[in-house]
Amino acid sequence: MENTLIQAEPTKLNFSQNNNKANITITNNGLDLVDLELQIKGDCGSFKIPYLRGEQNICETSKPGSIPLSPQEHQLFYIYYEPTSTPLSSTQAELELKYNDSISRKPISISIPLIIS
C-alpha cells in the first residue's frame, strides 16, 4: 500500500477464541480531508469497531460506518470479534475501507483480511 492516500497497518488482522481484539492504525497521507467508509464483510460471527470515546460503534458486521480523516492524521481503532455459538475451525472476513481519490475523484477500496482461526 505504498504511495496511497490512505494507509492501514497492519495489513491483516488475526482473531481466535482466545484473542478477540485487534487494533489497526489508519493514516491519511494526503493534504485534504477524506471521508472514509468502513464496512466489515463476512458472516462468520460478529465484528464491531467502537469509538475510542463513547458508547456507539463506528461500524458493525452488516452495518457500515464512516469517519472523517484530516490531512496527515493517524487514527487507532480496535476491532472486536464475537464468535458464533458454533466455533468455526478457520474462516475469513474483511474490513473494507472506501474513499474517493482527491485528484481523480475515483472511488478507491482497500481490503484488510480479518482472519479467524
N, C-alpha and C positions, 0 to 999 in steps of 0.2 A: 504494500500500500504506500510506497514511496511517491512523493510528489503529488499527493492528493490533497484536496481541500480539507476533507475530514479524515482523521486518522483514529483508529481504535486499537488499543493494546490491552491485553493480549489478543491475538488473532483467533483464538479458540478458547472455550471455557469448558472445564470438566466438572461434572457433578456425580455424586454417588449417594447411596443410602446414608453414609456417614458424613458426607460433605455436601450440604445443600445450599451453600452460599459461595458466590464467586464475585470478583469485582472486575470492572472494566473502566479504563480511562478513555474518554473521547475528547479529541482535540480539534479545534477549528484553526487550521493553519492559514486561513485566508485573511483578507482585510475587511470583509463585510460580515454583517450579522447573517447567520444561517438558521433557518427554521428546519430542524432535524426531526424527522418522523421515525419513531421506533416501533417495531412490530415483532412479536415473537410468533414464530410459525412452528407447528408440530402439535400433535395431540398425544403426547407421552407423559402427561402429568400437568401440573400447574406451575407456571413461572410468573413471577412478578418483579417489577422494578419500582421500589418505593422512592419517594423524595427523601433526601437525607434529613430534611427538616419537615416535620408534619406527618399526618396520618394517611394521606392519599397515596395512591400508586401512580407512577408515570404511565406505566402500561402493564398489562397482564396478558396471559395467553388469550388469544382471540379478541383482544381489546387494544388497538394501537393507541399510542400517545405521541405528543410532540413537545419539543423543548427548543427554546432559542439558545444559540451558542454565539457569544460575542466574538469578535476578532481576537485571535491568539488565546482564546480561552481553553482551559482544560477542565473537564468535569469528571469526577469519580462517581460511578454508580455501582450499587450492589444488586445482584440478581439472585433471587431466592427460588429454589426448586422444591415443590411439594410433590412427592411421588404419588402415583395412583395406588389404589388399595392392593392391586396385584403387582408386585415389583417386576420391572422389565429387566431382562438379562443385559441387554445393551441396545441402546437406541440413540437417536439424534434428533434434535430440533435446531432452530436457528434464530438468531436475533438479526433482523434486517434493519439497516439504517438507510433512510432515503432523504435526499435533499436535491435541490436544483443548483446546478453549477452557476456561479455568479457571473461568468462571462457569456457562456453559450445558452444559459437558461435551460439546458437539457437535464432531465432527471438522471440522478446517479444513485446507484444502490450498492451497498456493501453488506455482505452476509458474514456473520460471525457464528460458527458452529457451536452449539450447546450440546456437548457430548455427555450422555448419561450411561454410566457403566455400573 
